[in-house]
Amino acid sequence: MNKLRIVFMGTPEFAVGILDTIIKNNYEVVGVITAPDKPAGRGQKIKYSAVKQYSMEHNLKLLQPTNLKNDDFLTELKALDANLQIVVAFRMLPKVVWEMPELGTFNLHASLLPNYRGAAPINWAIINGETKTGVTTFFIDDKIDTGAMILNSEIAISETENAGELHDRLMDLGSKTVVETLALIEKGEVETTLQTDSPEIKTAYKLDRDNCKIDWEISIQEIYNLIRGLSPYPAAWCFFTDNNQEWNVKIYEAKMIEEEHILTIGQIIATKKELKVAVAGGFIQIMSLQFPGKKKMTAQEFLNGMTFSENAKAL
């Protein structure tokens, strides 16, 4: 049996769920590495990462290096005397870091590798209309998400699920998979599978302003998948125009209404109770949205204070 001494590396909420499970299963976490604090929001107040917040509450040894190759950081990391490192939603590690522990460094990735390597696997699985996804643990190598796989676990994606809901289910699944991986490493029973590359592999590109914008000309299903795949964060967006005014609008929740019509693609149809955009083969009914300078609200709340002319369009 290997007595594990673990260094955990991660930053967002997703990583907290995994770290919490490791600790609740009585594994020894000798240190936590997370991102440096940064100013956020209008007041530019210093914001701690979710992992830092958790680590402080649980009195865990915490390091926040700005440079992972810095000699002082490497000395501190070595002094923790870990024999295993676990990475969940962190950043790319230099070889000097991932090679350091005797039992290696493994990563939990929120996809069924080799598909959806990259920054936003949960979002892209939904955006691309996948019916299943999962999590994979793998030993880190010198490329992004390409190392030898240890375990994977699969779940179905429902037709109406958004990225936030899938995130929470994958965090639970990831927690279980990490604990199973730890048990194998502890017993010295790990068997790995090499990833194989092919032209069909799908990538989880970093989300940006361009790939989050709605193109109302694509199919109704693709638009619907984009909206739920980006909800609640960072949110799909588009422009609404009416009477020579233009607004940048975020759309959080929508429904598909499949029916034939002769309206122009992008035409906005608004009543007192519902807000729809005409698309090929039907309408996208907007259920919740956010206008510039306003809070997120339901379409009905929004329509209480807003009227559109028949020339209003979504672009």
C-alpha positions as CSV (number, residue, x, y, z in Angstrom):
1,M,0.0,0.0,0.0
2,N,1.2,3.5,-0.8
3,K,0.5,6.0,2.0
4,L,-0.6,9.0,-0.1
5,R,0.6,12.6,0.6
6,I,-1.4,14.7,-1.8
7,V,-0.9,18.2,-3.3
8,F,-4.1,19.4,-4.9
9,M,-4.2,22.0,-7.7
10,G,-7.3,23.8,-8.8
11,T,-9.2,27.1,-8.9
12,P,-13.0,27.1,-9.6
13,E,-16.1,25.8,-7.9
14,F,-15.8,22.5,-9.8
15,A,-12.4,21.8,-8.2
16,V,-13.8,22.5,-4.7
17,G,-16.3,19.6,-5.0
18,I,-13.4,17.2,-5.8
19,L,-11.1,18.6,-3.0
20,D,-13.9,18.3,-0.5
21,T,-14.6,14.6,-1.4
22,I,-10.8,13.8,-1.1
23,I,-10.7,15.2,2.4
24,K,-14.0,13.6,3.4
25,N,-12.5,10.2,2.4
26,N,-9.7,10.8,4.8
27,Y,-6.8,11.3,2.4
28,E,-4.0,13.5,3.5
29,V,-3.8,16.8,1.6
30,V,-0.4,18.3,2.5
31,G,-0.9,21.4,0.3
32,V,-3.2,23.2,-2.1
33,I,-2.1,25.3,-5.1
34,T,-4.5,27.8,-6.6
35,A,-4.5,30.9,-8.7
36,P,-3.3,34.3,-7.3
37,D,-6.0,36.7,-6.0
38,K,-7.3,39.1,-8.6
39,P,-9.5,42.2,-8.6
40,A,-13.0,41.6,-9.9
41,G,-16.3,43.5,-10.5
42,R,-17.0,47.2,-10.6
43,G,-15.3,48.0,-7.3
44,Q,-12.2,45.9,-8.4
45,K,-12.2,44.2,-5.0
46,I,-9.7,41.4,-4.5
47,K,-11.5,38.1,-5.2
48,Y,-10.3,34.8,-3.8
49,S,-10.7,31.6,-5.9
50,A,-13.3,29.1,-4.7
51,V,-10.5,26.7,-3.9
52,K,-8.7,29.4,-1.8
53,Q,-11.9,30.1,0.1
54,Y,-12.4,26.4,0.9
55,S,-8.7,25.9,1.8
56,M,-8.8,28.8,4.3
57,E,-12.0,27.4,5.9
58,H,-10.3,24.0,6.3
59,N,-6.9,25.3,7.4
60,L,-5.1,23.7,4.4
61,K,-1.5,24.8,3.5
62,L,-2.0,27.2,0.5
63,L,0.4,28.3,-2.2
64,Q,-0.6,30.9,-4.9
65,P,2.3,31.2,-7.3
66,T,2.2,33.6,-10.3
67,N,5.0,31.6,-12.0
68,L,5.0,27.8,-11.7
69,K,8.7,27.7,-12.7
70,N,9.8,30.2,-10.0
71,D,12.6,28.7,-7.8
72,D,11.0,29.8,-4.5
73,F,7.7,28.2,-5.4
74,L,9.5,25.0,-6.5
75,T,11.4,24.9,-3.2
76,E,8.1,25.3,-1.3
77,L,6.4,22.7,-3.3
78,K,9.3,20.2,-2.8
79,A,9.2,20.9,0.9
80,L,5.6,19.6,1.1
81,D,7.0,16.2,0.4
82,A,4.0,15.0,-1.6
83,N,4.1,11.7,-3.4
84,L,1.1,12.5,-5.6
85,Q,-0.4,15.6,-7.2
86,I,-4.0,16.0,-8.4
87,V,-5.0,18.7,-10.8
88,V,-8.6,19.8,-11.4
89,A,-9.4,22.9,-13.6
90,F,-6.0,24.5,-13.1
91,R,-3.5,25.6,-15.7
92,M,-0.9,23.8,-17.7
93,L,2.0,22.6,-15.5
94,P,5.7,22.7,-16.4
95,K,7.4,19.4,-16.5
96,V,9.5,20.2,-13.4
97,V,6.2,20.4,-11.5
98,W,4.3,17.4,-12.8
99,E,7.4,15.1,-12.7
100,M,8.1,16.0,-9.1
101,P,6.0,13.5,-7.1
102,E,7.1,9.8,-7.0
103,L,3.6,8.5,-7.9
104,G,3.0,11.1,-10.6
105,T,0.4,13.8,-11.2
106,F,-3.1,13.0,-12.4
107,N,-5.8,15.3,-13.8
108,L,-9.5,15.0,-13.7
109,H,-11.0,16.3,-17.0
110,A,-14.8,16.8,-17.5
111,S,-15.1,14.9,-20.7
112,L,-14.7,11.4,-22.2
113,L,-11.1,11.8,-23.5
114,P,-9.7,12.1,-26.1
115,N,-12.9,14.1,-27.1
116,Y,-13.2,17.7,-25.7
117,R,-9.7,18.3,-24.7
118,G,-9.4,22.0,-23.7
119,A,-10.8,24.7,-21.6
120,A,-14.6,24.3,-21.8
121,P,-15.6,20.6,-22.2
122,I,-18.9,20.9,-20.4
123,N,-20.1,23.7,-22.6
124,W,-19.0,22.2,-25.9
125,A,-20.6,18.8,-25.2
126,I,-24.0,20.6,-25.0
127,I,-23.4,23.1,-27.7
128,N,-22.5,20.2,-30.1
129,G,-25.7,18.3,-29.1
130,E,-24.0,15.3,-27.5
131,T,-26.3,12.9,-25.7
132,K,-23.5,11.6,-23.4
133,T,-20.4,12.9,-21.7
134,G,-18.4,12.0,-18.6
135,V,-15.1,12.5,-16.8
136,T,-11.6,11.0,-17.2
137,T,-8.6,10.8,-14.9
138,F,-5.2,10.7,-16.6
139,F,-1.6,11.1,-15.8
140,I,-0.3,14.5,-17.0
141,D,2.3,14.7,-19.8
142,D,3.7,17.7,-21.7
143,K,0.7,18.4,-23.8
144,I,-2.9,19.5,-22.9
145,D,-5.2,16.7,-21.8
146,T,-3.3,14.0,-23.8
147,G,-1.8,11.8,-21.1
148,A,-2.4,8.1,-20.3
149,M,-5.9,7.5,-19.1
150,I,-6.6,5.8,-15.7
151,L,-10.4,5.8,-15.4
152,N,-13.5,7.2,-17.1
153,S,-17.1,7.4,-16.1
154,E,-20.0,8.2,-18.4
155,I,-23.4,10.0,-18.0
156,A,-26.3,10.9,-20.3
157,I,-27.0,14.5,-21.1
158,S,-30.8,15.3,-21.1
159,E,-32.3,17.3,-24.0
160,T,-33.1,20.3,-21.8
161,E,-30.1,20.3,-19.5
162,N,-27.9,23.4,-19.3
163,A,-24.2,23.7,-18.6
164,G,-24.7,24.7,-15.0
165,E,-26.8,21.6,-14.3
166,L,-24.4,19.3,-16.1
167,H,-21.5,20.9,-14.3
168,D,-23.0,19.9,-10.9
169,R,-23.6,16.3,-12.0
170,L,-20.1,16.0,-13.5
171,M,-18.6,17.4,-10.2
172,D,-20.4,14.6,-8.3
173,L,-19.3,12.0,-10.9
174,G,-15.7,13.4,-10.9
175,S,-15.5,13.2,-7.1
176,K,-16.4,9.5,-7.2
177,T,-14.0,8.9,-10.1
178,V,-11.1,10.6,-8.3
179,V,-11.6,8.6,-5.1
180,E,-11.7,5.4,-7.2
181,T,-8.4,6.5,-8.9
182,L,-6.8,7.2,-5.5
183,A,-7.8,3.7,-4.3
184,L,-6.0,2.2,-7.4
185,I,-2.9,4.3,-6.9
186,E,-2.9,3.5,-3.1
187,K,-2.9,-0.2,-3.9
188,G,-0.4,0.1,-6.8
189,E,-3.0,-1.4,-9.2
190,V,-3.2,1.4,-11.8
191,E,-3.5,0.3,-15.4
192,T,-3.5,3.1,-18.0
193,T,-4.7,3.3,-21.5
194,L,-3.0,5.5,-24.1
195,Q,-5.1,8.1,-25.9
196,T,-5.4,7.6,-29.6
197,D,-5.7,10.6,-31.9
198,S,-8.0,10.8,-34.9
199,P,-9.4,13.5,-37.2
200,E,-12.8,13.0,-35.7
201,I,-11.8,14.2,-32.2
202,K,-13.8,17.2,-31.0
203,T,-12.1,20.1,-29.2
204,A,-13.3,22.2,-26.2
205,Y,-12.2,25.5,-27.5
206,K,-11.9,28.4,-25.1
207,L,-15.1,30.4,-25.0
208,D,-14.9,34.0,-26.3
209,R,-17.2,36.7,-27.5
210,D,-17.3,35.3,-31.1
211,N,-18.2,31.7,-30.3
212,C,-20.8,32.8,-27.7
213,K,-22.8,35.0,-30.2
214,I,-26.0,33.6,-31.6
215,D,-26.3,33.2,-35.3
216,W,-30.0,33.2,-36.0
217,E,-29.5,31.7,-39.4
218,I,-28.4,28.3,-38.2
219,S,-30.8,25.5,-37.3
220,I,-33.3,25.8,-34.4
221,Q,-31.7,22.9,-32.6
222,E,-28.2,24.4,-32.9
223,I,-29.4,27.8,-31.5
224,Y,-31.2,26.0,-28.6
225,N,-28.1,24.0,-27.8
226,L,-25.8,27.1,-27.9
227,I,-28.1,28.9,-25.4
228,R,-28.3,26.0,-22.9
229,G,-24.6,25.1,-23.4
230,L,-23.6,28.6,-22.3
231,S,-26.1,29.0,-19.5
232,P,-25.6,30.3,-16.8
233,Y,-22.1,31.3,-17.7
234,P,-20.8,33.0,-19.8
235,A,-24.3,33.2,-21.6
236,A,-25.2,33.3,-25.3
237,W,-25.7,36.8,-26.6
238,C,-26.9,38.7,-29.6
239,F,-28.1,42.2,-30.6
240,F,-31.7,43.4,-30.5
241,T,-32.5,46.3,-32.8
242,D,-35.6,48.4,-33.0
243,N,-36.3,52.0,-34.1
244,N,-32.6,52.8,-34.7
245,Q,-31.7,51.5,-31.2
246,E,-29.4,48.5,-30.6
247,W,-28.9,46.5,-27.4
248,N,-26.5,43.8,-26.5
249,V,-28.6,41.1,-24.9
250,K,-27.7,37.9,-23.0
251,I,-30.1,35.0,-23.3
252,Y,-30.1,32.4,-20.5
253,E,-33.0,30.2,-21.1
254,A,-35.1,29.4,-24.2
255,K,-37.5,26.9,-25.6
256,M,-37.9,25.5,-29.2
257,I,-41.2,25.9,-31.0
258,E,-41.0,23.9,-34.2
259,E,-43.6,25.1,-36.8
260,E,-43.7,26.5,-40.3
261,H,-43.9,30.3,-40.8
262,I,-43.2,32.9,-43.4
263,L,-41.5,35.5,-41.2
264,T,-38.1,36.9,-41.7
265,I,-35.3,35.1,-39.8
266,G,-34.5,37.1,-36.7
267,Q,-37.8,38.9,-36.5
268,I,-38.8,39.5,-32.9
269,I,-42.4,38.7,-31.9
270,A,-43.4,40.2,-28.5
271,T,-46.7,40.1,-26.7
272,K,-47.3,41.1,-23.1
273,K,-46.5,37.5,-22.0
274,E,-44.0,36.0,-24.5
275,L,-40.9,36.9,-26.5
276,K,-40.0,34.9,-29.6
277,V,-37.4,35.1,-32.4
278,A,-38.3,33.7,-35.8
279,V,-35.8,31.1,-37.0
280,A,-35.7,28.5,-39.8
281,G,-38.4,25.9,-39.0
282,G,-39.9,27.7,-36.0
283,F,-39.3,30.0,-33.1
284,I,-36.9,30.4,-30.2
285,Q,-39.0,31.4,-27.3
286,I,-36.9,33.4,-24.8
287,M,-37.6,32.5,-21.2
288,S,-35.0,34.6,-19.4
289,L,-32.6,37.3,-20.5
290,Q,-30.5,40.3,-19.5
291,F,-30.5,43.7,-21.1
292,P,-27.5,46.1,-20.7
293,G,-27.4,47.6,-17.2
294,K,-30.3,45.5,-16.0
295,K,-30.4,42.4,-13.9
296,K,-31.3,39.0,-15.3
297,M,-35.1,38.6,-15.6
298,T,-37.8,36.4,-17.0
299,A,-39.2,37.4,-20.4
300,Q,-42.5,38.3,-18.8
301,E,-40.8,40.6,-16.3
302,F,-38.8,42.2,-19.1
303,L,-41.9,42.7,-21.3
304,N,-43.7,44.6,-18.4
305,G,-41.4,47.5,-19.1
306,M,-40.5,47.1,-22.8
307,T,-42.4,47.1,-26.0
308,F,-41.1,46.3,-29.5
309,S,-42.3,47.5,-32.9
310,E,-43.1,44.9,-35.6
311,N,-39.7,45.9,-37.2
312,A,-37.7,44.7,-34.2
313,K,-35.0,42.1,-35.0
314,A,-32.5,39.9,-33.3
315,L,-29.1,40.1,-35.1
